[in-house]
Amino acid sequence: MRRASAVVLLVAALAGAGCVSLKFGRDFPSPDRQLIVVGKTDKAALERIFGEPYQIGLDSGDPTWRWFYGQRESNTELSKDLSIRFNADGTVKAYAFSSNFPDDMVRLR
């Protein structure tokens, strides 16, 4: 009887594990092409739009901010990533955005 109960509990736990939802990073609004202007948009504007960056670092000596968000549910994994490099004056030097969220996939095509 104990063994049968243990097997049932194990099967239930494994079945439930597939339904677990996991989120990582900080959610942020996906940018429109007009929101970020190279040479003009500054750090303060980016924080107002996207919130505090998830990571701060350097890329080829340039200050870099990164926003990242992902979620996993069952067999689906979605993520989006915004990385911005800055000029010495704090304006955007270059940026990259990628996402596999369905709305972004349609909008960015």
C-alpha positions as MATLAB code, in Angstrom:
seq = 'MRRASAVVLLVAALAGAGCVSLKFGRDFPSPDRQLIVVGKTDKAALERIFGEPYQIGLDSGDPTWRWFYGQRESNTELSKDLSIRFNADGTVKAYAFSSNFPDDMVRLR';
ca = [
       0.000    0.000    0.000;
       2.814    2.430    0.845;
       4.543    1.745   -2.444;
       1.370    2.372   -4.458;
       0.811    5.688   -2.636;
       4.400    6.737   -3.295;
       4.047    5.932   -7.004;
       0.799    7.910   -7.235;
       2.417   10.898   -5.515;
       5.450   10.719   -7.805;
       3.290   10.577  -10.935;
       1.178   13.494   -9.690;
       4.298   15.549   -8.932;
       5.777   14.901  -12.369;
       2.511   15.742  -14.103;
       2.198   18.960  -12.106;
       5.785   19.974  -12.901;
       4.853   20.370  -16.568;
       2.288   23.024  -15.617;
       4.721   25.229  -13.706;
       5.066   28.825  -14.875;
       8.466   30.495  -14.578;
       9.274   34.163  -15.197;
      12.734   35.711  -15.198;
      14.129   39.204  -15.690;
      11.883   42.263  -15.466;
       9.002   42.831  -17.854;
       9.301   45.997  -19.928;
       7.349   47.501  -22.846;
       8.561   46.437  -26.283;
      10.018   49.490  -28.061;
       8.597   51.074  -31.176;
      11.153   52.211  -33.742;
      10.379   55.864  -32.970;
      11.053   55.552  -29.211;
      14.833   55.226  -29.420;
      16.714   57.755  -31.548;
      20.459   57.248  -31.959;
      22.379   60.330  -30.797;
      19.311   61.879  -29.129;
      17.582   59.562  -26.644;
      19.344   59.671  -23.266;
      19.530   57.429  -20.204;
      16.874   59.356  -18.259;
      14.348   58.952  -21.087;
      15.098   55.237  -21.352;
      14.523   54.734  -17.623;
      11.191   56.558  -17.858;
      10.098   54.371  -20.781;
      11.479   50.944  -19.818;
      12.172   51.184  -16.097;
      15.426   50.363  -14.372;
      17.751   48.226  -16.510;
      18.099   44.559  -15.626;
      21.861   44.642  -16.243;
      24.517   47.339  -16.649;
      27.926   46.731  -18.162;
      30.428   47.564  -20.896;
      30.546   46.566  -24.566;
      33.810   47.399  -26.356;
      34.394   50.067  -23.694;
      30.968   51.672  -24.129;
      28.526   51.817  -21.205;
      25.701   49.349  -21.902;
      22.275   48.820  -20.379;
      20.169   45.722  -20.888;
      16.527   44.910  -20.295;
      15.543   41.253  -20.413;
      12.339   39.356  -19.740;
      11.385   35.755  -20.273;
       8.684   33.336  -19.300;
       8.261   29.596  -19.596;
       4.982   27.739  -19.383;
       4.664   24.039  -20.184;
       6.502   23.634  -23.506;
       6.523   27.320  -24.461;
       9.392   29.714  -23.806;
       9.083   33.411  -24.680;
      11.679   36.131  -24.204;
      12.603   39.650  -25.213;
      15.901   41.470  -24.933;
      16.827   45.151  -25.363;
      20.492   46.147  -25.272;
      21.650   49.757  -25.591;
      25.197   51.132  -25.977;
      25.829   54.753  -25.014;
      28.011   57.580  -26.299;
      30.223   59.469  -23.827;
      27.477   62.132  -23.486;
      24.917   59.522  -22.321;
      22.916   59.386  -25.555;
      22.209   56.180  -27.465;
      25.077   55.025  -29.677;
      23.440   51.803  -30.858;
      20.727   49.416  -29.757;
      19.334   45.968  -30.480;
      15.943   44.481  -29.663;
      14.871   40.895  -30.186;
      11.749   39.025  -29.132;
       9.761   35.917  -29.859;
       6.560   37.175  -28.207;
       3.774   36.769  -30.805;
       2.786   40.482  -30.840;
       6.415   41.533  -31.410;
       6.905   38.885  -34.103;
       3.991   40.351  -36.081;
       4.871   44.005  -35.442;
       8.572   43.699  -36.302;
       8.215   41.807  -39.593;
];
